[in-house]
């Protein structure tokens, strides 16, 4: 392993540090998250596909890697930037270091970076493309970076969505493994049938639905309304995911055909898709919302929820049809955080209710969705 690694931004700015993870090079949109914990969940969150993740909290890896605490089948980030990576983690469930985890999946990272200075730059100038390298000069990395397409030019949902339908198997508490016959009994006892449109669904969405008596089937992101309805769902969830919702007109068409035929919940990217289906446009935020402490106000009750968020685009409610209303707003910048249909069982939220920052904050959304399926709006 070489002794030096570089993070090169598209404007030519260079941050140097030590190699972390795989001795390779990669590129992506450089974004930051202010969450103090949860680095493993962030690494495996499909909403980070195509991005280089900067952790603002100065220490990462101190509680190691637990192979069951993941949100998808692989690491999704293109690279990781930290100030300090712990080499001797301490946790009873840890099986490897952060460095070994990244290396095992060929993901490069860089440690020893002044992440505070980098974050201030991203806040001031906006997110930008960047390259991590340990085998190129800064000039070579910059030339490579400038020859590649930008983040907003790719439909990353197609990269992270499932290729074929599958049924979620009930997920037991950490460290407990259910036998196949037990899994079948749990599935058979489920009271409601849910279809999840997988744009980059996190496992905890399906865990929380299963815990509420739901039998969950995930369908590919391009599933049609007929595909969805063939499963006779009691409810449909449009999942979170990466990238620009403007690429997802095929999902917008599906939403329009499902309204009035099944209760619908949209989360994060799913919220943006619902917004577009009801006439709103979406736009890119300067540096996005990524972290676990974002305040959101419910306009009906006045209650403020502390939320976990991970998105770079937002809904502009000005074009919304009269059938739908803004239900929640972000207190930091006033952006739309929730939508509610006036007559149909359709709701959406911009934040990640499954991320459990509290750890039970905002799982009420799933309870409300179940109530909608049961006919209580």
C-alpha positions as CSV (number, residue, x, y, z in Angstrom):
1,X,0.0,0.0,0.0
2,X,1.3,3.4,-0.9
3,X,2.0,6.0,1.8
4,X,-0.1,8.8,0.2
5,X,-3.6,9.2,-1.2
6,X,-5.3,12.2,-2.8
7,X,-8.8,13.6,-3.1
8,X,-8.9,15.8,-6.2
9,X,-11.9,18.1,-6.8
10,X,-13.2,19.1,-10.2
11,X,-11.9,22.7,-9.7
12,X,-8.4,21.4,-9.2
13,X,-8.4,21.6,-5.3
14,X,-6.3,18.8,-3.8
15,X,-6.6,17.3,-0.3
16,X,-3.9,14.8,0.7
17,X,-4.0,12.0,3.2
18,X,-3.4,8.3,3.8
19,X,-4.9,5.4,1.8
20,X,-7.9,3.7,3.4
21,X,-9.5,0.6,2.0
22,X,-8.7,-0.7,-1.5
23,X,-5.5,0.6,-3.2
24,X,-7.4,1.8,-6.2
25,X,-8.9,5.0,-7.6
26,X,-12.5,6.0,-8.1
27,X,-14.7,9.1,-8.7
28,X,-18.1,10.5,-7.7
29,X,-20.0,13.4,-6.4
30,X,-18.4,14.6,-3.2
31,X,-21.0,15.0,-0.5
32,X,-20.9,15.2,3.3
33,X,-23.0,13.8,6.1
34,X,-23.2,15.3,9.6
35,X,-24.3,12.0,11.4
36,X,-22.0,11.2,14.3
37,X,-22.6,7.4,14.1
38,X,-23.9,4.9,11.5
39,X,-21.0,4.8,9.1
40,X,-21.7,1.2,8.1
41,X,-25.4,2.0,7.4
42,X,-24.3,5.0,5.4
43,X,-21.8,3.0,3.4
44,X,-24.4,0.5,2.4
45,X,-27.2,3.0,1.7
46,X,-28.1,2.8,-2.0
47,X,-28.9,6.6,-1.9
48,X,-25.2,7.2,-1.8
49,X,-24.6,5.3,-5.1
50,X,-22.3,7.4,-7.4
51,X,-21.0,9.5,-4.5
52,X,-17.8,10.0,-2.5
53,X,-18.9,10.3,1.2
54,X,-17.3,12.7,3.6
55,X,-17.9,12.1,7.3
56,X,-17.9,15.4,9.3
57,X,-17.5,13.5,12.6
58,X,-13.7,13.3,13.1
59,X,-13.5,9.6,14.0
60,X,-14.8,6.6,12.0
61,X,-14.5,2.9,12.5
62,X,-14.2,2.9,16.3
63,X,-16.9,0.3,16.7
64,X,-15.8,-1.8,13.8
65,X,-18.0,-3.6,11.3
66,X,-20.9,-5.9,12.1
67,X,-21.9,-7.9,9.0
68,X,-25.6,-7.8,9.9
69,X,-25.8,-4.0,10.4
70,X,-26.1,-3.3,6.7
71,X,-28.8,-1.6,4.6
72,X,-28.1,-3.4,1.3
73,X,-26.1,-6.2,-0.2
74,X,-22.9,-4.2,-0.8
75,X,-21.1,-1.0,-0.1
76,X,-22.8,1.6,-2.3
77,X,-20.5,4.7,-2.0
78,X,-17.7,5.2,-4.6
79,X,-15.3,6.3,-1.9
80,X,-15.0,7.4,1.7
81,X,-13.2,10.4,3.2
82,X,-12.5,10.6,6.9
83,X,-10.3,12.6,9.3
84,X,-9.3,9.6,11.4
85,X,-9.9,5.9,10.8
86,X,-9.7,3.8,14.0
87,X,-7.4,0.8,13.5
88,X,-8.4,-1.0,16.8
89,X,-12.2,-1.0,17.0
90,X,-14.0,-2.0,20.2
91,X,-17.4,-3.7,20.0
92,X,-18.6,-7.2,20.8
93,X,-20.2,-7.6,17.4
94,X,-17.3,-6.3,15.4
95,X,-15.7,-8.7,12.9
96,X,-13.3,-6.4,11.0
97,X,-11.9,-2.9,10.7
98,X,-13.4,-0.2,8.5
99,X,-10.2,-0.4,6.4
100,X,-10.6,-4.1,5.9
101,X,-14.3,-3.7,5.1
102,X,-13.7,-1.2,2.3
103,X,-10.8,-3.2,1.0
104,X,-12.9,-6.4,0.9
105,X,-15.3,-4.7,-1.6
106,X,-12.6,-2.8,-3.6
107,X,-13.7,0.6,-2.4
108,X,-11.0,3.2,-1.9
109,X,-10.9,5.8,0.8
110,X,-8.7,8.4,2.3
111,X,-7.9,9.3,5.9
112,X,-6.1,12.2,7.5
113,X,-8.1,14.8,5.6
114,X,-9.2,18.1,7.2
115,X,-12.8,17.2,6.7
116,X,-14.0,20.4,8.4
117,X,-12.2,22.5,5.8
118,X,-13.6,20.2,3.0
119,X,-17.1,20.4,4.4
120,X,-16.9,24.2,4.6
121,X,-15.8,24.3,1.0
122,X,-18.8,22.1,-0.1
123,X,-21.2,24.3,1.8
124,X,-19.8,27.4,0.3
125,X,-19.3,26.3,-3.3
126,X,-21.8,23.4,-3.5
127,X,-21.2,19.7,-4.0
128,X,-18.8,18.8,-6.8
129,X,-17.3,15.8,-8.6
130,X,-14.1,14.5,-7.1
131,X,-11.6,11.6,-7.5
132,X,-9.8,9.5,-4.8
133,X,-6.5,8.1,-6.0
134,X,-3.4,6.5,-4.6
135,X,-1.8,5.5,-7.9
136,X,-2.0,8.8,-10.0
137,X,-0.7,12.3,-9.7
138,X,-3.1,15.1,-9.0
139,X,-3.0,16.2,-12.6
140,X,-3.7,12.7,-13.9
141,X,-6.6,12.3,-11.5
142,X,-8.0,15.7,-12.6
143,X,-7.7,14.9,-16.3
144,X,-9.5,11.5,-15.7
145,X,-12.2,13.2,-13.6
146,X,-12.9,15.9,-16.2
147,X,-13.3,13.3,-18.9
148,X,-16.1,11.4,-17.1
149,X,-19.9,12.2,-17.0
150,X,-21.2,14.3,-14.1
151,X,-23.4,12.9,-11.3
152,X,-26.6,14.4,-12.8
153,X,-26.1,12.7,-16.1
154,X,-26.6,9.1,-14.9
155,X,-29.8,7.2,-13.8
156,X,-28.2,5.5,-10.7
157,X,-31.6,3.9,-9.8
158,X,-31.0,1.4,-12.6
159,X,-27.7,0.4,-11.0
160,X,-29.1,-0.3,-7.5
161,X,-32.6,-1.7,-8.1
162,X,-33.3,-5.4,-7.9
163,X,-33.2,-7.2,-11.3
164,X,-36.2,-9.4,-10.4
165,X,-39.0,-9.5,-7.8
166,X,-38.2,-11.0,-4.5
167,X,-40.1,-11.5,-1.2
168,X,-38.5,-10.1,1.9
169,X,-37.8,-12.7,4.6
170,X,-38.5,-11.7,8.2
171,X,-35.3,-10.3,9.7
172,X,-34.7,-11.4,13.3
173,X,-32.9,-9.4,16.0
174,X,-29.2,-9.1,15.5
175,X,-27.4,-12.4,16.2
176,X,-30.6,-14.5,15.9
177,X,-31.1,-16.6,12.7
178,X,-34.5,-17.9,11.8
179,X,-34.9,-21.4,10.4
180,X,-36.6,-21.6,6.9
181,X,-39.8,-23.1,8.4
182,X,-40.0,-20.3,10.9
183,X,-39.6,-17.7,8.1
184,X,-42.4,-19.4,6.2
185,X,-44.7,-19.3,9.2
186,X,-44.0,-15.6,9.7
187,X,-44.7,-14.8,6.1
188,X,-48.0,-16.9,6.2
189,X,-49.2,-15.0,9.3
190,X,-48.7,-11.6,7.7
191,X,-51.9,-9.6,7.6
192,X,-51.2,-7.2,4.7
193,X,-49.4,-7.5,1.4
194,X,-47.0,-4.7,0.5
195,X,-45.3,-4.0,-2.8
196,X,-42.1,-2.0,-2.6
197,X,-40.9,-0.3,-5.8
198,X,-37.1,-0.8,-5.3
199,X,-35.3,2.4,-6.4
200,X,-32.6,1.6,-3.8
201,X,-34.6,0.3,-0.9
202,X,-32.9,0.1,2.5
203,X,-33.4,-3.2,4.4
204,X,-34.8,-1.4,7.4
205,X,-37.9,-0.3,5.5
206,X,-38.8,-3.9,4.9
207,X,-37.9,-4.9,8.4
208,X,-40.2,-2.3,9.9
209,X,-43.1,-3.2,7.6
210,X,-42.6,-6.9,8.4
211,X,-42.7,-6.1,12.1
212,X,-46.1,-4.5,11.5
213,X,-47.6,-7.6,10.1
214,X,-46.8,-7.0,6.4
215,X,-45.7,-9.4,3.8
216,X,-43.3,-7.5,1.6
217,X,-42.4,-8.0,-2.1
218,X,-39.9,-5.9,-3.8
219,X,-40.2,-5.1,-7.5
220,X,-37.7,-3.6,-9.9
221,X,-37.7,0.2,-10.3
222,X,-39.3,0.0,-13.7
223,X,-42.3,-2.1,-12.6
224,X,-45.5,-1.0,-14.3
225,X,-48.8,-0.5,-12.5
226,X,-50.1,-3.8,-13.9
227,X,-47.0,-5.5,-12.4
228,X,-47.8,-4.0,-9.1
229,X,-51.5,-4.8,-9.1
230,X,-50.8,-8.4,-10.2
231,X,-49.6,-8.9,-6.6
232,X,-53.0,-7.7,-5.2
233,X,-51.2,-5.3,-2.7
234,X,-52.9,-3.7,0.3
235,X,-50.3,-0.9,-0.1
236,X,-47.5,0.3,-2.3
237,X,-44.2,1.9,-1.2
238,X,-42.0,4.0,-3.5
239,X,-38.6,3.6,-1.9
240,X,-35.6,6.0,-1.4
241,X,-32.8,5.9,-3.9
242,X,-30.0,7.8,-5.6
243,X,-29.8,10.5,-8.3
244,X,-32.0,12.9,-10.1
245,X,-35.8,12.1,-10.0
246,X,-36.1,13.6,-13.5
247,X,-34.8,10.3,-14.8
248,X,-37.8,8.5,-13.3
249,X,-40.7,9.4,-15.6
250,X,-41.4,5.7,-15.9
251,X,-42.2,5.7,-12.1
252,X,-44.3,8.9,-12.4
253,X,-46.5,7.1,-14.9
254,X,-46.8,4.1,-12.5
255,X,-47.8,6.4,-9.6
256,X,-50.5,8.1,-11.7
257,X,-52.1,4.7,-12.5
258,X,-52.0,3.5,-8.9
259,X,-53.8,6.5,-7.3
260,X,-57.2,5.4,-6.2
261,X,-56.3,1.7,-6.6
262,X,-54.1,1.2,-3.5
263,X,-52.7,3.3,-0.6
264,X,-49.3,4.8,-1.5
265,X,-46.3,5.8,0.6
266,X,-43.3,7.6,-0.9
267,X,-40.0,8.0,1.0
268,X,-37.2,10.4,-0.1
269,X,-36.8,9.7,-3.8
270,X,-40.3,8.2,-3.7
271,X,-41.5,11.5,-2.3
272,X,-40.0,13.3,-5.2
273,X,-41.5,10.9,-7.7
274,X,-44.9,11.5,-6.1
275,X,-44.4,15.2,-6.3
276,X,-43.6,15.1,-10.0
277,X,-46.7,12.9,-10.5
278,X,-48.8,15.6,-9.1
279,X,-47.4,18.4,-11.2
280,X,-44.4,19.7,-9.1
281,X,-40.9,20.1,-10.4
282,X,-37.8,18.9,-8.6
283,X,-34.5,20.8,-8.3
284,X,-31.0,20.2,-7.1
285,X,-30.0,21.6,-3.7
286,X,-26.6,23.3,-3.3
287,X,-25.2,20.7,-0.9
288,X,-28.1,18.6,0.0
289,X,-29.4,17.3,3.3
290,X,-27.4,14.4,4.8
291,X,-27.3,13.7,8.5
292,X,-29.3,12.6,11.5
293,X,-30.4,15.9,13.0
294,X,-32.6,17.7,10.5
295,X,-35.7,19.5,12.0
296,X,-39.0,19.0,10.2
297,X,-42.3,20.6,11.2
298,X,-45.6,18.9,10.6
299,X,-47.9,21.7,9.4
300,X,-51.1,20.1,10.8
301,X,-49.9,19.4,14.4
302,X,-47.0,21.9,14.7
303,X,-44.8,19.1,16.0
304,X,-41.2,19.2,15.1
305,X,-39.5,15.9,14.2
306,X,-35.8,15.4,14.3
307,X,-35.1,13.4,11.1
308,X,-32.3,11.5,9.3
309,X,-31.9,12.7,5.7
310,X,-29.9,11.7,2.6
311,X,-30.9,13.6,-0.6
312,X,-29.5,16.1,-3.0
313,X,-32.8,17.1,-4.7
314,X,-36.0,18.6,-3.5
315,X,-39.7,19.1,-4.5
316,X,-40.8,22.6,-5.6
317,X,-44.5,22.6,-4.5
318,X,-45.5,25.6,-6.6
319,X,-46.8,23.4,-9.4
320,X,-48.7,20.9,-7.3
321,X,-52.3,20.1,-8.3
322,X,-55.1,21.1,-6.0
323,X,-55.6,17.4,-5.0
324,X,-52.4,17.4,-2.9
325,X,-51.0,19.6,-0.2
326,X,-47.6,20.1,1.6
327,X,-47.8,18.5,5.0
328,X,-44.3,19.0,6.4
329,X,-41.4,21.5,5.8
330,X,-37.7,21.6,6.7
331,X,-37.1,24.3,9.4
332,X,-33.6,25.1,8.1
333,X,-34.4,26.1,4.6
334,X,-38.2,25.8,4.2
335,X,-38.1,23.0,1.6
336,X,-40.9,20.6,1.2
337,X,-40.6,17.5,3.5
338,X,-44.0,15.9,3.1
339,X,-47.1,15.6,0.9
340,X,-50.6,14.4,1.6
341,X,-53.4,13.8,-0.8
342,X,-56.7,15.5,0.2
343,X,-59.0,12.6,-0.6
344,X,-56.9,9.5,-1.4
345,X,-54.7,7.4,1.0
346,X,-51.4,8.9,-0.4
347,X,-48.6,10.3,1.7
348,X,-44.9,11.0,1.3
349,X,-42.0,12.1,3.3
350,X,-38.6,13.5,2.2
351,X,-36.7,12.2,5.2
352,X,-35.7,8.6,6.0
353,X,-38.2,7.4,8.6
354,X,-36.4,4.0,8.7
355,X,-33.1,5.5,9.7
356,X,-34.2,5.7,13.3
357,X,-32.0,8.6,14.6
358,X,-33.5,8.5,18.0
359,X,-33.6,5.3,17.6
360,X,-37.5,5.3,17.3
361,X,-38.0,8.7,15.8
362,X,-40.3,8.9,12.8
363,X,-41.2,5.2,12.5
364,X,-44.7,6.5,13.2
365,X,-44.9,7.0,9.4
366,X,-45.1,3.2,9.0
367,X,-47.9,3.0,11.6
368,X,-49.8,5.7,9.7
369,X,-49.3,3.8,6.5
370,X,-50.8,0.6,8.1
371,X,-53.7,2.6,9.4
372,X,-54.3,3.9,5.8
373,X,-54.4,0.4,4.5
374,X,-56.9,-0.5,7.3
375,X,-59.1,2.3,6.1
376,X,-58.3,4.9,8.7
377,X,-57.0,8.2,7.2
